[in-house]
Amino acid sequence: MCCYLAALQVHAQDTEFPKEWEIQLKLTNGMITNFKSYSPDIYTGALGLAPQYAIVPHKLRVGATAMLMYNNKRTGGLFGPSAAFKLSSIGTKLFGVGNIHVQVEHLWGTDKQQLFGGGPYVELGHKLLIGITAHRDYKLNSWWFQSAIGIKLNKTKAKDRQDFN
């Protein structure tokens, strides 16, 4: 009976988006296009940090993004605020495996870029992050389509993890 009650408590416990800081290191790559047949699509790639804090535990994180990017045969930077809204947890009856969330960003670039957009992400094992994004550059009239892979740099605090001893 005690094991059954313990399993119910573990199942009810949500370990995703705990009320703490999370620092992600992300690598992105993709293309920039304006959908005109006479202009070629441009490759873009970036490496950046995105610290976020859960202001609504288990639902909403807000923070900032800072990235070193390469596009149009030049390097530059992107920075701005970001928010992540958890859509669903992925898990079993005994432990959480990850979550699915939507991330939204408003980024300014060092080469006059002004991007707004985001996309779905899957976070697995409290460590790995995989996603796809679409951003609209409303200053330069183009679209940025990218895939992203990342890792969480900091560890979840022990009080928010599920321990099986």
C-alpha positions as CSV (number, residue, x, y, z in Angstrom):
1,M,0.0,0.0,0.0
2,C,2.8,2.4,0.9
3,C,4.5,1.7,-2.5
4,Y,1.3,2.5,-4.3
5,L,0.9,5.8,-2.5
6,A,4.5,6.7,-3.2
7,A,4.0,6.0,-6.9
8,L,1.0,8.2,-7.0
9,Q,2.9,11.0,-5.3
10,V,5.8,10.7,-7.8
11,H,3.4,10.6,-10.7
12,A,1.7,13.8,-9.5
13,Q,5.0,15.6,-9.1
14,D,6.0,17.8,-12.1
15,T,9.8,18.2,-12.4
16,E,9.7,20.3,-15.6
17,F,10.2,24.1,-15.5
18,P,11.1,24.2,-11.7
19,K,11.3,27.6,-10.1
20,E,15.0,28.2,-10.7
21,W,17.5,29.5,-13.3
22,E,18.2,27.4,-16.3
23,I,21.1,28.2,-18.6
24,Q,21.0,26.7,-22.1
25,L,23.9,26.5,-24.7
26,K,22.4,26.4,-28.2
27,L,23.8,25.7,-31.6
28,T,21.5,26.7,-34.5
29,N,21.8,26.5,-38.3
30,G,19.5,27.2,-41.2
31,M,18.7,29.8,-43.9
32,I,17.6,33.3,-44.4
33,T,15.1,33.9,-47.3
34,N,12.8,36.5,-48.6
35,F,11.0,34.1,-50.9
36,K,12.1,35.9,-54.1
37,S,13.3,33.8,-56.9
38,Y,15.9,36.3,-57.9
39,S,17.7,36.4,-54.6
40,P,19.6,33.3,-53.2
41,D,18.9,32.0,-49.7
42,I,21.7,32.8,-47.2
43,Y,23.1,30.2,-44.7
44,T,23.0,31.2,-41.1
45,G,24.5,29.6,-38.0
46,A,24.8,30.7,-34.4
47,L,26.1,29.6,-31.0
48,G,24.6,31.2,-27.9
49,L,23.5,31.3,-24.3
50,A,20.0,31.6,-23.1
51,P,19.5,31.9,-19.3
52,Q,15.8,31.7,-18.2
53,Y,14.0,31.7,-14.9
54,A,10.6,30.0,-14.2
55,I,8.3,32.9,-13.1
56,V,5.3,30.5,-13.2
57,P,6.6,27.2,-12.0
58,H,6.0,24.2,-14.3
59,K,4.5,26.5,-17.0
60,L,6.5,29.7,-18.0
61,R,10.2,30.7,-18.1
62,V,11.5,34.1,-19.1
63,G,15.0,35.3,-19.8
64,A,17.4,36.5,-22.4
65,T,19.3,35.2,-25.4
66,A,22.7,36.3,-26.6
67,M,24.2,34.6,-29.7
68,L,27.3,34.8,-31.8
69,M,26.1,34.3,-35.4
70,Y,27.5,33.8,-38.9
71,N,25.5,34.9,-42.0
72,N,26.2,36.7,-45.3
73,K,29.9,35.8,-44.9
74,R,30.2,37.8,-41.7
75,T,30.0,37.2,-38.0
76,G,27.8,39.3,-35.7
77,G,25.6,39.1,-32.7
78,L,21.9,38.7,-31.8
79,F,20.5,39.5,-28.4
80,G,17.1,40.0,-26.8
81,P,14.4,38.7,-24.4
82,S,12.9,35.2,-24.6
83,A,10.1,33.3,-23.1
84,A,9.3,29.5,-23.0
85,F,5.7,28.2,-22.4
86,K,5.5,24.5,-21.5
87,L,2.8,22.7,-23.5
88,S,3.2,19.2,-22.2
89,S,5.4,16.9,-20.0
90,I,6.8,13.7,-21.4
91,G,7.2,10.9,-19.0
92,T,6.2,7.6,-17.5
93,K,4.2,6.8,-14.4
94,L,7.4,6.8,-12.3
95,F,9.6,9.6,-13.7
96,G,9.6,12.5,-16.1
97,V,11.6,12.2,-19.3
98,G,11.2,15.8,-20.6
99,N,8.8,18.4,-22.0
100,I,7.5,20.0,-25.1
101,H,7.5,23.8,-25.1
102,V,7.2,26.8,-27.3
103,Q,9.9,29.4,-27.2
104,V,9.3,33.0,-28.3
105,E,12.2,35.5,-28.9
106,H,12.6,39.1,-29.9
107,L,16.1,39.6,-31.1
108,W,18.2,42.6,-32.3
109,G,21.3,42.0,-34.4
110,T,24.5,43.9,-34.8
111,D,23.9,44.3,-38.5
112,K,20.4,46.0,-38.3
113,Q,18.5,42.7,-37.8
114,Q,15.2,42.9,-35.9
115,L,13.8,39.4,-35.4
116,F,10.6,38.2,-33.8
117,G,9.6,34.5,-33.7
118,G,10.2,31.2,-32.2
119,G,9.1,27.6,-32.4
120,P,8.6,24.3,-30.7
121,Y,11.3,22.6,-28.7
122,V,11.6,19.2,-27.0
123,E,13.7,19.0,-23.8
124,L,14.9,15.5,-22.9
125,G,16.4,14.2,-19.7
126,H,16.7,17.6,-18.2
127,K,19.8,18.0,-20.4
128,L,19.2,17.9,-24.2
129,L,17.2,20.5,-26.2
130,I,16.1,20.0,-29.8
131,G,13.9,22.5,-31.8
132,I,13.0,24.3,-35.0
133,T,12.3,28.0,-35.3
134,A,11.0,30.6,-37.7
135,H,11.8,34.3,-37.1
136,R,10.6,37.3,-39.1
137,D,13.2,40.0,-39.7
138,Y,10.8,43.0,-39.9
139,K,13.6,45.5,-40.5
140,L,15.3,43.7,-43.4
141,N,12.1,42.0,-44.8
142,S,13.3,38.4,-44.6
143,W,12.5,35.1,-42.8
144,W,15.0,33.0,-40.7
145,F,14.3,29.3,-40.6
146,Q,16.6,27.3,-38.3
147,S,17.1,24.0,-36.5
148,A,18.5,24.1,-33.0
149,I,20.2,21.7,-30.6
150,G,21.4,22.5,-27.2
151,I,22.3,21.4,-23.7
152,K,21.4,22.6,-20.3
153,L,24.6,23.8,-18.6
154,N,23.4,23.9,-14.9
155,K,22.0,21.1,-12.8
156,T,18.4,20.9,-11.4
157,K,18.5,21.4,-7.7
158,A,18.0,18.2,-5.6
159,K,14.7,19.3,-4.1
160,D,13.1,19.4,-7.6
161,R,14.5,16.0,-8.8
162,Q,12.8,12.7,-8.1
163,D,15.1,10.5,-6.1
164,F,14.6,6.7,-6.2
165,N,16.5,5.2,-3.2
